[in-house]
Amino acid sequence: MEVRAKKALGQHFLTDQSIAQGIVDALGAGSEVRDVLEIGPGMGVLTGYLLEREDIDLKMIELDGESVDYLTTHFNGMQGNLYQADYLRFDVHKIFKGRYRVIGNFPYNISSQIFFKILDDKDLVPEVVCMIQKEVAERIAEKPGSKTYGILSVLLQAWYDIDYVMSVGSGAFCPPPKVQSAVIRLRRNGRESLGCDEKMFKQVVKAAFNQRRKTLRNALKPLLPEGLDTSAPIFDLRAEKLGVEDFVYLTKLVSE
């Protein structure tokens, strides 16, 4: 039995076993958080190595019914551990009552949405290891000053330390994607609070990058309180020049 890769689901099945092993090995061993969620296991190339690990308790979410049938047929212990569902719409807290880690070969067409959902659960997700489009991986791991640095870079770096693990060529997949891929690892940093209004922080970051060619004075006009003094030097900059702490400072200014 084979699973047909479905374009509508963004499916490209990893076939390189050494890379699969490397992705699973990147998930920290000996963590006190045993619960692990694999998003989109597909034909189980990561699943097989994950099931060999005695230090984790694995659950899986897979939308494709054909993949679910394949996994159920080829792996033992799927009953009660494999959920056929759309991760973006699924309440993960029905599976996990506490903290859990995330791993997966994320569908590239929804990877940003997956990260935003993980951010909503940031206090419960201490680690993420994932394969995504290389361009997105570089953007997430990028530091201020680069043209690829963007919204996800700031929002994820506010809460996670990010490691670029490895690049992966298109030949490692079937069918081969038209883009290059990469593996990154996110580990929750020690930040407990931003020290500013988190909702406003997100609004400021998104507004700043949505008009990234403009100075912050102009890009943030819809958010600026009437009469706010925008003579501070930070308002002369563009979004890509600001790190997380700069955006925290900016959010405090806007919130006054």
Wavefront OBJ file of the C-alpha trace (Angstrom):
o trace
v 0.000 0.000 0.000
v 1.319 3.417 -0.993
v 0.042 6.885 -0.192
v -0.469 9.293 -3.085
v 1.043 12.693 -2.377
v -1.750 15.233 -2.612
v -0.898 18.681 -3.925
v -3.852 20.246 -2.123
v -2.379 19.088 1.198
v 1.138 20.210 0.315
v 2.421 16.652 0.694
v 6.035 15.811 -0.135
v 7.103 12.623 1.609
v 10.610 12.512 3.022
v 12.381 9.364 1.813
v 15.962 9.950 2.989
v 16.322 7.809 6.107
v 19.507 9.503 7.334
v 17.786 12.883 7.318
v 14.750 11.404 9.059
v 17.021 10.016 11.756
v 18.744 13.390 12.057
v 15.438 15.199 12.551
v 14.389 12.801 15.299
v 17.820 13.034 16.936
v 17.475 16.839 17.010
v 14.587 16.430 19.452
v 16.339 16.734 22.801
v 16.855 13.509 24.715
v 16.198 13.188 28.423
v 13.680 16.022 28.600
v 11.286 16.003 31.518
v 8.524 16.581 28.949
v 7.810 13.112 27.579
v 4.699 13.994 25.570
v 5.503 14.609 21.896
v 3.131 15.547 19.084
v 4.045 14.687 15.502
v 2.213 16.890 13.018
v 1.512 15.307 9.631
v 3.313 11.944 9.885
v 2.374 11.018 6.301
v 3.954 7.628 5.575
v 5.702 7.533 8.942
v 9.342 8.124 8.000
v 9.819 10.082 11.251
v 7.268 8.024 13.145
v 9.315 4.837 12.934
v 12.344 6.458 14.569
v 10.194 8.269 17.126
v 8.552 5.003 18.198
v 12.007 3.578 18.891
v 12.681 6.231 21.513
v 11.879 5.137 25.035
v 12.117 8.656 26.452
v 8.988 9.969 24.719
v 5.256 9.265 24.547
v 4.153 9.906 20.964
v 0.849 11.194 19.640
v 0.183 12.040 15.989
v -2.234 14.239 14.048
v -2.789 13.475 10.367
v -5.466 14.985 8.124
v -5.133 12.612 5.156
v -7.278 9.494 5.518
v -5.061 7.511 3.162
v -2.042 8.256 5.369
v -4.000 7.287 8.461
v -4.838 3.907 6.905
v -1.187 3.411 5.934
v 0.113 4.242 9.413
v -2.455 2.020 11.090
v -1.446 -0.867 8.831
v 2.327 -0.465 9.077
v 2.880 0.510 12.723
v 1.764 -1.062 15.969
v 0.184 0.970 18.745
v -1.607 3.526 16.571
v -4.945 3.010 18.324
v -5.563 5.936 20.655
v -2.338 7.653 19.592
v -3.159 8.661 16.012
v -5.807 11.315 15.407
v -7.277 12.046 12.000
v -7.779 15.803 12.157
v -6.698 19.182 10.868
v -4.064 20.383 13.323
v -4.995 24.025 12.767
v -8.592 23.320 13.848
v -7.897 20.648 16.463
v -7.898 21.289 20.219
v -4.546 19.792 21.213
v -5.503 20.038 24.872
v -7.862 17.129 24.307
v -4.699 15.036 23.960
v -2.295 16.703 26.352
v -3.188 17.960 29.811
v 0.182 19.623 30.326
v 3.340 20.450 28.418
v 4.218 18.741 25.143
v 6.858 19.016 22.434
v 6.257 19.215 18.681
v 7.995 17.569 15.737
v 7.121 17.132 12.098
v 7.668 17.676 8.419
v 5.265 20.609 8.269
v 3.180 21.133 5.116
v 4.941 24.122 3.583
v 1.751 25.888 2.549
v 0.544 26.192 6.163
v 3.823 26.274 8.116
v 3.374 29.911 9.187
v -0.125 29.141 10.497
v 1.291 26.204 12.447
v 3.853 28.469 14.097
v 1.204 31.009 15.051
v -0.800 28.234 16.707
v 2.296 27.012 18.546
v 2.867 30.577 19.758
v -0.609 30.533 21.287
v 0.600 27.555 23.352
v 4.122 28.867 23.961
v 4.008 28.278 27.723
v 3.170 24.614 27.124
v 5.531 23.912 24.194
v 9.194 23.971 25.280
v 10.627 22.535 22.057
v 9.798 22.299 18.352
v 11.786 20.428 15.693
v 10.494 20.740 12.158
v 11.256 20.580 8.471
v 9.994 23.597 6.557
v 10.778 25.518 3.388
v 14.372 26.743 3.546
v 13.398 30.332 2.844
v 11.007 30.324 5.813
v 13.588 28.640 8.059
v 16.177 31.278 7.219
v 13.636 34.025 7.847
v 12.721 32.642 11.271
v 16.346 32.241 12.340
v 17.487 35.565 10.824
v 18.753 38.454 12.929
v 17.727 42.131 12.553
v 19.072 43.983 9.559
v 18.239 41.433 6.888
v 15.578 41.809 4.223
v 14.304 38.314 5.068
v 13.832 39.202 8.743
v 10.109 39.562 9.383
v 7.032 39.079 11.532
v 7.641 35.415 12.382
v 11.295 36.171 13.139
v 10.348 38.643 15.879
v 7.360 36.797 17.331
v 9.185 33.453 17.573
v 12.506 34.900 18.742
v 10.659 36.699 21.536
v 9.901 33.341 23.141
v 12.286 30.781 21.595
v 15.980 30.279 20.931
v 16.235 29.126 17.324
v 18.846 26.800 15.810
v 19.227 26.164 12.094
v 19.932 22.408 12.128
v 20.495 21.506 8.475
v 19.580 22.168 4.862
v 17.784 19.459 2.866
v 17.772 19.162 -0.923
v 14.662 18.414 -2.956
v 16.012 14.963 -3.864
v 15.273 13.752 -0.334
v 11.527 13.785 -1.062
v 8.954 12.055 -3.214
v 7.698 13.895 -5.120
v 10.558 16.430 -5.019
v 9.354 19.900 -4.004
v 10.210 22.870 -6.199
v 11.857 24.577 -3.214
v 14.726 23.709 -0.910
v 14.029 22.634 2.656
v 15.601 23.013 6.069
v 15.302 21.713 9.620
v 15.145 24.111 12.554
v 14.829 23.623 16.298
v 13.040 26.020 18.635
v 13.695 25.849 22.363
v 11.720 27.959 24.809
v 13.851 30.698 26.321
v 13.589 31.891 29.909
v 11.276 34.812 29.148
v 8.128 34.736 31.241
v 6.748 38.096 30.151
v 7.463 40.709 27.511
v 6.934 43.499 29.998
v 4.379 45.100 27.697
v 0.906 44.393 26.336
v 1.355 41.182 24.298
v -1.625 41.857 22.038
v -0.325 45.335 21.224
v 3.174 43.888 20.709
v 1.817 41.607 17.964
v -0.103 44.478 16.392
v 2.983 46.701 16.376
v 5.185 43.990 14.841
v 2.647 43.133 12.133
v 1.922 46.769 11.279
v 5.620 47.610 11.113
v 6.454 44.779 8.700
v 3.323 45.083 6.609
v 4.754 48.405 5.424
v 8.399 47.564 5.922
v 9.637 50.108 3.375
v 8.241 52.946 5.464
v 9.772 54.372 8.614
v 8.033 53.287 11.791
v 6.644 56.805 12.177
v 4.576 56.237 9.028
v 4.028 52.476 9.198
v 2.519 52.682 12.679
v 0.286 55.704 12.131
v -2.981 53.762 12.623
v -1.760 52.577 16.041
v -0.267 55.808 17.354
v -2.286 57.646 20.025
v -3.247 61.185 19.127
v -0.610 63.633 20.261
v 2.129 61.028 20.751
v 5.602 62.535 20.400
v 7.308 60.576 17.607
v 10.586 62.469 17.732
v 12.394 59.542 19.361
v 15.102 58.148 17.001
v 13.454 54.735 16.897
v 10.619 56.166 14.773
v 13.136 57.051 12.035
v 13.994 53.348 11.572
v 12.353 50.634 9.500
v 10.999 47.407 10.989
v 13.866 45.176 9.833
v 16.340 47.135 12.005
v 14.586 46.329 15.285
v 15.217 43.369 17.575
v 12.739 41.940 20.067
v 13.709 44.364 22.842
v 13.348 47.297 20.447
v 9.823 46.212 19.608
v 9.039 45.865 23.323
v 10.263 49.445 23.853
v 8.267 50.630 20.859
v 5.129 48.897 22.124
v 5.484 50.669 25.468
v 5.752 54.015 23.684
v 2.666 53.317 21.588
v 0.722 52.106 24.632
v 1.324 55.227 26.717
l 1 2 3 4 5 6 7 8 9 10 11 12 13 14 15 16 17 18 19 20 21 22 23 24 25 26 27 28 29 30 31 32 33 34 35 36 37 38 39 40 41 42 43 44 45 46 47 48 49 50 51 52 53 54 55 56 57 58 59 60 61 62 63 64 65 66 67 68 69 70 71 72 73 74 75 76 77 78 79 80 81 82 83 84 85 86 87 88 89 90 91 92 93 94 95 96 97 98 99 100 101 102 103 104 105 106 107 108 109 110 111 112 113 114 115 116 117 118 119 120 121 122 123 124 125 126 127 128 129 130 131 132 133 134 135 136 137 138 139 140 141 142 143 144 145 146 147 148 149 150 151 152 153 154 155 156 157 158 159 160 161 162 163 164 165 166 167 168 169 170 171 172 173 174 175 176 177 178 179 180 181 182 183 184 185 186 187 188 189 190 191 192 193 194 195 196 197 198 199 200 201 202 203 204 205 206 207 208 209 210 211 212 213 214 215 216 217 218 219 220 221 222 223 224 225 226 227 228 229 230 231 232 233 234 235 236 237 238 239 240 241 242 243 244 245 246 247 248 249 250 251 252 253 254 255 256
